[in-house]
Structures are given as C-alpha cells and as structure tokens.
Amino acid sequence: MFRLWAKEFKENRMLKDIVIEDNRDDTRTHKIFHALEEICLQFDLGKPIWLEATVSDFKRHSKTRFTQDNFIEEIEFDYLEIQIIEED
C-alpha cells in the first residue's frame, strides 16, 4: 500500500488535508505523480512545478513543500506540503 498525505497551510494553520492511497503495481515515481494529480484535482489547483530544491527535499525526507514559486497561478495559501506516510 502506498499512501501520500497532502496538507494546505496558511499562516501555520492547516486549511485542508487529504490522504491518497494507491494499490497499483507501478513505480514509486508514478504513484507520486498520480497522487499529486489527484490532490490538485481535489483541491482545485494547477499542477505545481518540481524545482530542484523541491526534488532534493523530497528525495531526502519523503516530504516537501510547494510554495508560490512552484505554481504558475496565484495561490491563496502559503504552501502545499506532501508526505509519504506508507509505502511497501
């Protein structure tokens, strides 16, 4: 089982969160991208851009934050944090 937790924050308060589960027989990278697509759909967001710092943080900690720099359109929160909470 693969589970990714996404949380939207503004002024250090969590506005909303969602956990995406993926049981498919796929690569870790594909599961992350599929989960991020679902998160953006549920939160009504454009897809964030993976910057070098974002990728680096995610590789090290299985967790990263997407700020305004990662989005083309204006966002109404401070950051979107994603974190892998379970992986087989």
Secondary structure by P-SEA (a helix, b strand, c coil): cbbbbbbbbccccccbbbbbbbcccccaaaaaaaaaaaaaaaaccccccccaaaaaaaaaccbbbbccccccccccccbbbbbbcccc
